[in-house]
Amino acid sequence: MVAALAAGRHVLLEGPPGTGKSTLLRAVAAASGTAFVFVEGNAELTPARLAGQFDPARVLDEGYGPDTFVDGPLTAALRAGALLYVEELNRVPEETINLLVTVMSEGELHLPRVGVVHAADGFRLVAAMNPFDNVGTARVSSAIYDRICRIVMDYQDADDETAIVGARTAAPPGLLVGRAVAVTRATRDHPEIRVGSSVRGAIDLVEVALRLAELRGRSPLDPGVGLDAALVALSGRIRLHEGGDRRPEDVVTELWEAVLAAEHSAPPLPGDDADGHDDGGKAPAPDGATPAHP
């Protein structure tokens, strides 16, 4: 991504939710000192909302002209030489996407009664899209693909997800984080699940389990606490294949029980105490699985 932007190219980040697309771009923008303009892509993003529009009150007093035009995010990014980040590109109406074709190929935007806005040095378009969710999405035209470099982003590996959950939650390293990562990763491989959960599901599972354990006066490692937290955190994030007769709650319960069963079949690990804390032992955790509680 850094190389593509440095080469003056526009970029499309394609991948499921929660793979760090916007996080990556914000980090790149911050490291390079480049301004960052964010646009949420949806069906309500009209050409006027993206490019800008005239202020009706000022037009009545002053008439149409550059001074009465209010820049939208696209025009503002062009003038400032900023990174324009358009999220969920495939949810944006086609007439709005068409504005981007000339901008990407010619580096300019033609605005009636305003003139031509040329892209300042540093302007780049970075778009993101989720290829799995077909609700409310449209196919991106070949005209866009022909003018943009595509980078596919997938889910993180088990070690990275464990590190992310540990950094984003109040839980100490140990069984709770390992269980959350394991069951979240398992949602991506279950035959009845069309779309699994991102690492956000594991983060929420840990935080909910910690608070739920406090309310019940139980350990965060209590199987019932963990299961209820998993149902809250994951049942709304997964998408089952159509035509089945099972509920998301049934599948999450099955996966949670499989994670606990895998712990009991693994060799004991020194390092985890009864509260899920790591006292210094280090355990291998292939595919996010957590070693058994001693």
C-alpha positions as a LaTeX table, in Angstrom:
\begin{tabular}{lrrr}
\hline
Residue & $x$ (\AA) & $y$ (\AA) & $z$ (\AA) \\
\hline
Met1 & 0.00 & 0.00 & 0.00 \\
Val2 & 2.81 & 2.41 & 0.86 \\
Ala3 & 4.50 & 1.63 & $-2.45$ \\
Ala4 & 1.31 & 2.13 & $-4.46$ \\
Leu5 & 0.57 & 5.49 & $-2.84$ \\
Ala6 & 4.19 & 6.59 & $-3.27$ \\
Ala7 & 3.92 & 5.69 & $-6.94$ \\
Gly8 & 0.98 & 8.08 & $-7.28$ \\
Arg9 & $-1.60$ & 5.33 & $-7.65$ \\
His10 & $-5.08$ & 5.07 & $-6.22$ \\
Val11 & $-5.84$ & 1.98 & $-4.12$ \\
Leu12 & $-8.77$ & $-0.34$ & $-3.48$ \\
Leu13 & $-8.65$ & $-2.31$ & $-0.23$ \\
Glu14 & $-10.87$ & $-5.35$ & $-0.52$ \\
Gly15 & $-11.61$ & $-7.65$ & 2.38 \\
Pro16 & $-14.10$ & $-8.65$ & 5.07 \\
Pro17 & $-14.99$ & $-6.32$ & 7.95 \\
Gly18 & $-12.54$ & $-6.07$ & 10.79 \\
Thr19 & $-9.37$ & $-6.80$ & 8.82 \\
Gly20 & $-7.88$ & $-3.38$ & 9.56 \\
Lys21 & $-8.47$ & $-1.54$ & 6.29 \\
Ser22 & $-9.22$ & 1.86 & 7.79 \\
Thr23 & $-6.72$ & 1.30 & 10.61 \\
Leu24 & $-3.98$ & 0.63 & 8.07 \\
Leu25 & $-4.79$ & 3.74 & 6.04 \\
Arg26 & $-4.94$ & 5.99 & 9.09 \\
Ala27 & $-1.55$ & 4.70 & 10.19 \\
Val28 & $-0.05$ & 5.31 & 6.75 \\
Ala29 & $-1.51$ & 8.83 & 6.62 \\
Ala30 & $-0.23$ & 9.64 & 10.11 \\
Ala31 & 3.25 & 8.28 & 9.39 \\
Ser32 & 3.54 & 10.29 & 6.17 \\
Gly33 & 2.02 & 13.46 & 7.62 \\
Thr34 & $-0.70$ & 13.44 & 4.95 \\
Ala35 & $-4.14$ & 14.89 & 5.58 \\
Phe36 & $-6.94$ & 12.32 & 5.76 \\
Val37 & $-10.53$ & 12.82 & 4.59 \\
Phe38 & $-13.06$ & 10.12 & 5.46 \\
Val39 & $-16.26$ & 9.40 & 3.49 \\
Glu40 & $-18.80$ & 6.81 & 4.58 \\
Gly41 & $-20.08$ & 5.05 & 1.48 \\
Asn42 & $-23.81$ & 4.36 & 1.37 \\
Ala43 & $-26.84$ & 4.76 & $-0.86$ \\
Glu44 & $-27.35$ & 8.32 & 0.40 \\
Leu45 & $-23.97$ & 9.52 & $-0.89$ \\
Thr46 & $-25.12$ & 11.67 & $-3.82$ \\
Pro47 & $-22.76$ & 13.48 & $-6.21$ \\
Ala48 & $-23.59$ & 16.75 & $-4.44$ \\
Arg49 & $-22.69$ & 15.33 & $-1.04$ \\
Leu50 & $-19.38$ & 14.01 & $-2.35$ \\
Ala51 & $-18.29$ & 16.96 & $-4.50$ \\
Gly52 & $-20.08$ & 19.81 & $-2.73$ \\
Gln53 & $-22.95$ & 22.17 & $-3.45$ \\
Phe54 & $-23.91$ & 25.82 & $-3.44$ \\
Asp55 & $-25.10$ & 27.50 & $-0.26$ \\
Pro56 & $-28.75$ & 28.42 & $-1.04$ \\
Ala57 & $-28.82$ & 31.44 & 1.27 \\
Arg58 & $-25.64$ & 32.92 & $-0.15$ \\
Val59 & $-26.72$ & 32.21 & $-3.72$ \\
Leu60 & $-29.82$ & 34.36 & $-3.15$ \\
Asp61 & $-27.63$ & 37.26 & $-2.03$ \\
Glu62 & $-24.51$ & 36.81 & $-4.15$ \\
Gly63 & $-25.48$ & 34.53 & $-7.03$ \\
Tyr64 & $-23.69$ & 31.44 & $-8.26$ \\
Gly65 & $-19.91$ & 31.46 & $-8.14$ \\
Pro66 & $-16.86$ & 29.89 & $-6.51$ \\
Asp67 & $-17.39$ & 31.92 & $-3.33$ \\
Thr68 & $-20.86$ & 30.51 & $-2.70$ \\
Phe69 & $-19.83$ & 26.90 & $-3.30$ \\
Val70 & $-19.33$ & 24.70 & $-0.24$ \\
Asp71 & $-16.70$ & 22.04 & $-0.83$ \\
Gly72 & $-17.61$ & 18.42 & $-0.25$ \\
Pro73 & $-15.05$ & 15.86 & 0.92 \\
Leu74 & $-13.86$ & 15.07 & $-2.62$ \\
Thr75 & $-13.25$ & 18.71 & $-3.53$ \\
Ala76 & $-11.65$ & 19.42 & $-0.16$ \\
Ala77 & $-9.27$ & 16.47 & $-0.55$ \\
Leu78 & $-8.36$ & 17.58 & $-4.09$ \\
Arg79 & $-7.51$ & 21.08 & $-2.98$ \\
Ala80 & $-5.53$ & 19.94 & 0.07 \\
Gly81 & $-3.67$ & 17.06 & $-1.58$ \\
Ala82 & $-5.12$ & 14.70 & 1.00 \\
Leu83 & $-5.92$ & 11.00 & 1.13 \\
Leu84 & $-9.61$ & 10.55 & 0.38 \\
Tyr85 & $-10.89$ & 7.36 & 1.99 \\
Val86 & $-14.23$ & 6.10 & 0.64 \\
Glu87 & $-15.56$ & 3.28 & 2.78 \\
Glu88 & $-17.88$ & 0.62 & 1.31 \\
Leu89 & $-17.37$ & 1.69 & $-2.29$ \\
Asn90 & $-19.77$ & $-0.92$ & $-3.61$ \\
Arg91 & $-22.63$ & 0.68 & $-1.64$ \\
Val92 & $-22.18$ & 4.04 & $-3.38$ \\
Pro93 & $-24.65$ & 4.86 & $-6.21$ \\
Glu94 & $-23.22$ & 4.53 & $-9.71$ \\
Glu95 & $-23.79$ & 8.19 & $-10.57$ \\
Thr96 & $-21.65$ & 9.18 & $-7.59$ \\
Ile97 & $-18.90$ & 6.70 & $-8.45$ \\
Asn98 & $-18.79$ & 8.19 & $-11.95$ \\
Leu99 & $-17.42$ & 11.40 & $-10.44$ \\
Leu100 & $-14.33$ & 9.47 & $-9.42$ \\
Val101 & $-13.44$ & 8.20 & $-12.91$ \\
Thr102 & $-12.20$ & 11.55 & $-14.25$ \\
Val103 & $-10.64$ & 12.42 & $-10.90$ \\
Met104 & $-8.58$ & 9.22 & $-10.93$ \\
Ser105 & $-7.53$ & 9.41 & $-14.58$ \\
Glu106 & $-7.08$ & 13.16 & $-15.07$ \\
Gly107 & $-6.57$ & 14.45 & $-11.55$ \\
Glu108 & $-9.28$ & 17.07 & $-11.89$ \\
Leu109 & $-12.93$ & 17.67 & $-11.13$ \\
His110 & $-15.24$ & 19.77 & $-13.31$ \\
Leu111 & $-17.85$ & 21.68 & $-11.30$ \\
Pro112 & $-20.56$ & 23.66 & $-13.12$ \\
Arg113 & $-20.44$ & 27.40 & $-12.32$ \\
Val114 & $-17.26$ & 26.86 & $-10.33$ \\
Gly115 & $-14.72$ & 25.63 & $-12.85$ \\
Val116 & $-12.06$ & 22.97 & $-12.77$ \\
Val117 & $-10.56$ & 21.86 & $-9.46$ \\
His118 & $-7.11$ & 20.36 & $-9.98$ \\
Ala119 & $-5.69$ & 17.79 & $-7.60$ \\
Ala120 & $-2.88$ & 19.13 & $-5.44$ \\
Asp121 & 0.25 & 17.06 & $-5.00$ \\
Gly122 & $-0.36$ & 14.16 & $-2.66$ \\
Phe123 & $-4.03$ & 13.57 & $-3.50$ \\
Arg124 & $-4.87$ & 9.89 & $-3.60$ \\
Leu125 & $-8.14$ & 8.01 & $-3.55$ \\
Val126 & $-8.27$ & 4.94 & $-1.32$ \\
Ala127 & $-11.51$ & 2.97 & $-1.44$ \\
Ala128 & $-12.55$ & $-0.04$ & 0.62 \\
Met129 & $-15.19$ & $-2.67$ & 0.05 \\
Asn130 & $-16.45$ & $-5.86$ & 1.62 \\
Pro131 & $-16.84$ & $-8.62$ & $-0.98$ \\
Phe132 & $-18.98$ & $-10.89$ & 1.22 \\
Asp133 & $-22.03$ & $-8.80$ & 2.05 \\
Asn134 & $-24.38$ & $-8.55$ & $-0.92$ \\
Val135 & $-27.12$ & $-6.62$ & 0.85 \\
Gly136 & $-27.39$ & $-3.13$ & $-0.62$ \\
Thr137 & $-24.26$ & $-3.48$ & $-2.74$ \\
Ala138 & $-23.60$ & $-3.08$ & $-6.45$ \\
Arg139 & $-20.86$ & $-4.30$ & $-8.75$ \\
Val140 & $-17.98$ & $-1.90$ & $-9.21$ \\
Ser141 & $-17.49$ & $-1.09$ & $-12.89$ \\
Ser142 & $-14.43$ & $-2.06$ & $-14.89$ \\
Ala143 & $-13.75$ & 1.64 & $-15.44$ \\
Ile144 & $-12.92$ & 1.94 & $-11.74$ \\
Tyr145 & $-10.88$ & $-1.26$ & $-11.59$ \\
Asp146 & $-8.87$ & $-0.09$ & $-14.62$ \\
Arg147 & $-7.78$ & 3.04 & $-12.75$ \\
Ile148 & $-7.02$ & 1.60 & $-9.33$ \\
Cys149 & $-4.60$ & $-0.84$ & $-7.70$ \\
Arg150 & $-6.31$ & $-3.59$ & $-5.75$ \\
Ile151 & $-5.01$ & $-4.97$ & $-2.45$ \\
Val152 & $-6.78$ & $-7.93$ & $-0.86$ \\
Met153 & $-6.79$ & $-8.02$ & 2.95 \\
Asp154 & $-7.72$ & $-11.15$ & 4.87 \\
Tyr155 & $-8.18$ & $-11.98$ & 8.53 \\
Gln156 & $-5.12$ & $-11.84$ & 10.76 \\
Asp157 & $-3.42$ & $-15.03$ & 11.89 \\
Ala158 & $-3.98$ & $-16.44$ & 15.36 \\
Asp159 & $-0.97$ & $-14.78$ & 16.97 \\
Asp160 & $-1.86$ & $-11.36$ & 15.59 \\
Glu161 & $-5.49$ & $-11.69$ & 16.64 \\
Thr162 & $-4.41$ & $-12.68$ & 20.13 \\
Ala163 & $-2.15$ & $-9.63$ & 20.29 \\
Ile164 & $-4.94$ & $-7.35$ & 19.05 \\
Val165 & $-7.44$ & $-8.66$ & 21.61 \\
Gly166 & $-4.88$ & $-8.33$ & 24.36 \\
Ala167 & $-4.17$ & $-4.73$ & 23.37 \\
Arg168 & $-7.82$ & $-3.72$ & 23.07 \\
Thr169 & $-9.20$ & $-5.31$ & 26.25 \\
Ala170 & $-8.57$ & $-5.26$ & 29.97 \\
Ala171 & $-8.00$ & $-9.00$ & 30.16 \\
Pro172 & $-4.60$ & $-10.41$ & 31.11 \\
Pro173 & $-3.00$ & $-12.88$ & 28.70 \\
Gly174 & $-4.32$ & $-16.37$ & 29.28 \\
Leu175 & $-7.27$ & $-18.66$ & 28.75 \\
Leu176 & $-10.00$ & $-16.04$ & 28.36 \\
Val177 & $-8.31$ & $-14.28$ & 25.47 \\
Gly178 & $-7.33$ & $-17.60$ & 23.93 \\
Arg179 & $-10.87$ & $-18.94$ & 24.11 \\
Ala180 & $-12.29$ & $-15.76$ & 22.59 \\
Val181 & $-9.85$ & $-15.87$ & 19.69 \\
Ala182 & $-10.37$ & $-19.59$ & 19.13 \\
Val183 & $-14.17$ & $-19.47$ & 18.97 \\
Thr184 & $-14.12$ & $-16.33$ & 16.80 \\
Arg185 & $-11.73$ & $-17.91$ & 14.31 \\
Ala186 & $-13.85$ & $-21.07$ & 14.29 \\
Thr187 & $-16.84$ & $-19.09$ & 13.00 \\
Arg188 & $-14.98$ & $-18.57$ & 9.71 \\
Asp189 & $-14.62$ & $-22.29$ & 8.97 \\
His190 & $-17.95$ & $-23.72$ & 10.10 \\
Pro191 & $-19.82$ & $-25.29$ & 7.14 \\
Glu192 & $-23.13$ & $-23.68$ & 8.11 \\
Ile193 & $-21.69$ & $-20.16$ & 8.36 \\
Arg194 & $-21.46$ & $-18.03$ & 5.24 \\
Val195 & $-19.65$ & $-15.09$ & 6.87 \\
Gly196 & $-17.80$ & $-15.42$ & 10.16 \\
Ser197 & $-16.86$ & $-12.85$ & 12.76 \\
Ser198 & $-13.89$ & $-10.52$ & 12.66 \\
Val199 & $-11.52$ & $-9.97$ & 15.56 \\
Arg200 & $-14.03$ & $-7.41$ & 16.89 \\
Gly201 & $-16.14$ & $-10.37$ & 18.01 \\
Ala202 & $-13.29$ & $-11.69$ & 20.16 \\
Ile203 & $-12.70$ & $-8.24$ & 21.65 \\
Asp204 & $-16.36$ & $-7.87$ & 22.59 \\
Leu205 & $-16.51$ & $-11.42$ & 23.94 \\
Val206 & $-13.65$ & $-10.75$ & 26.37 \\
Glu207 & $-15.02$ & $-7.41$ & 27.56 \\
Val208 & $-18.54$ & $-8.77$ & 28.06 \\
Ala209 & $-17.20$ & $-11.84$ & 29.88 \\
Leu210 & $-15.20$ & $-9.68$ & 32.29 \\
Arg211 & $-18.21$ & $-7.53$ & 33.16 \\
Leu212 & $-20.59$ & $-10.49$ & 33.31 \\
Ala213 & $-18.27$ & $-12.33$ & 35.68 \\
Glu214 & $-18.26$ & $-9.32$ & 38.00 \\
Leu215 & $-22.06$ & $-9.16$ & 38.01 \\
Arg216 & $-22.44$ & $-12.85$ & 38.76 \\
Gly217 & $-19.56$ & $-13.10$ & 41.20 \\
Arg218 & $-17.95$ & $-15.80$ & 39.08 \\
Ser219 & $-14.61$ & $-16.30$ & 37.36 \\
Pro220 & $-14.33$ & $-15.01$ & 33.78 \\
Leu221 & $-13.32$ & $-18.57$ & 32.92 \\
Asp222 & $-16.64$ & $-19.99$ & 34.12 \\
Pro223 & $-18.03$ & $-21.89$ & 31.11 \\
Gly224 & $-21.49$ & $-20.39$ & 31.54 \\
Val225 & $-20.12$ & $-16.86$ & 31.69 \\
Gly226 & $-18.04$ & $-17.46$ & 28.58 \\
Leu227 & $-20.91$ & $-19.01$ & 26.65 \\
Asp228 & $-23.30$ & $-16.16$ & 27.41 \\
Ala229 & $-20.62$ & $-13.64$ & 26.44 \\
Ala230 & $-20.00$ & $-15.54$ & 23.20 \\
Leu231 & $-23.72$ & $-15.51$ & 22.37 \\
Val232 & $-23.89$ & $-11.76$ & 22.95 \\
Ala233 & $-20.71$ & $-11.00$ & 21.00 \\
Leu234 & $-20.94$ & $-13.43$ & 18.07 \\
Ser235 & $-24.53$ & $-14.42$ & 17.30 \\
Gly236 & $-25.23$ & $-11.14$ & 15.50 \\
Arg237 & $-21.93$ & $-11.10$ & 13.64 \\
Ile238 & $-22.20$ & $-14.41$ & 11.82 \\
Arg239 & $-24.31$ & $-15.02$ & 8.72 \\
Leu240 & $-25.65$ & $-18.53$ & 8.18 \\
His241 & $-26.27$ & $-20.09$ & 4.80 \\
Glu242 & $-29.87$ & $-19.74$ & 3.70 \\
Gly243 & $-32.08$ & $-22.79$ & 3.86 \\
Gly244 & $-30.82$ & $-24.15$ & 7.16 \\
Asp245 & $-33.00$ & $-24.66$ & 10.22 \\
Arg246 & $-30.45$ & $-23.79$ & 12.92 \\
Arg247 & $-30.19$ & $-20.48$ & 14.73 \\
Pro248 & $-26.96$ & $-18.49$ & 15.11 \\
Glu249 & $-27.16$ & $-19.16$ & 18.85 \\
Asp250 & $-27.08$ & $-22.92$ & 18.21 \\
Val251 & $-23.96$ & $-22.69$ & 16.08 \\
Val252 & $-22.15$ & $-20.37$ & 18.53 \\
Thr253 & $-22.97$ & $-22.76$ & 21.38 \\
Glu254 & $-21.60$ & $-25.67$ & 19.37 \\
Leu255 & $-18.36$ & $-23.82$ & 18.63 \\
Trp256 & $-17.93$ & $-22.71$ & 22.24 \\
Glu257 & $-18.34$ & $-26.26$ & 23.50 \\
Ala258 & $-15.82$ & $-27.47$ & 20.89 \\
Val259 & $-13.24$ & $-24.96$ & 22.13 \\
Leu260 & $-13.69$ & $-26.14$ & 25.74 \\
Ala261 & $-13.48$ & $-29.77$ & 24.64 \\
Ala262 & $-10.22$ & $-29.04$ & 22.80 \\
Glu263 & $-8.75$ & $-27.62$ & 26.03 \\
His264 & $-9.46$ & $-30.82$ & 27.95 \\
Ser265 & $-7.87$ & $-32.97$ & 25.26 \\
Ala266 & $-4.67$ & $-30.87$ & 25.15 \\
Pro267 & $-1.73$ & $-31.36$ & 27.54 \\
Pro268 & $-1.74$ & $-29.13$ & 30.63 \\
Leu269 & 0.07 & $-25.83$ & 30.35 \\
Pro270 & 2.05 & $-24.22$ & 33.20 \\
Gly271 & 1.29 & $-20.55$ & 33.50 \\
Asp272 & $-2.47$ & $-20.09$ & 33.75 \\
Asp273 & $-4.02$ & $-19.73$ & 37.19 \\
Ala274 & $-7.66$ & $-20.12$ & 38.10 \\
Asp275 & $-8.51$ & $-16.58$ & 37.01 \\
Gly276 & $-7.10$ & $-16.93$ & 33.53 \\
His277 & $-3.92$ & $-14.96$ & 34.31 \\
Asp278 & $-0.62$ & $-15.88$ & 32.71 \\
Asp279 & 2.06 & $-16.25$ & 35.36 \\
Gly280 & 4.92 & $-16.45$ & 32.89 \\
Gly281 & 4.35 & $-19.70$ & 31.04 \\
Lys282 & 4.08 & $-19.43$ & 27.29 \\
Ala283 & 1.84 & $-21.72$ & 25.30 \\
Pro284 & 1.64 & $-22.53$ & 21.65 \\
Ala285 & $-1.79$ & $-21.63$ & 20.30 \\
Pro286 & $-2.21$ & $-22.96$ & 16.78 \\
Asp287 & $-5.13$ & $-21.38$ & 14.95 \\
Gly288 & $-6.06$ & $-19.46$ & 18.08 \\
Ala289 & $-6.69$ & $-22.53$ & 20.23 \\
Thr290 & $-5.82$ & $-22.18$ & 23.90 \\
Pro291 & $-4.05$ & $-24.90$ & 25.91 \\
Ala292 & $-5.92$ & $-26.63$ & 28.68 \\
His293 & $-6.37$ & $-25.14$ & 32.13 \\
Pro294 & $-4.19$ & $-27.12$ & 34.54 \\
\hline
\end{tabular}
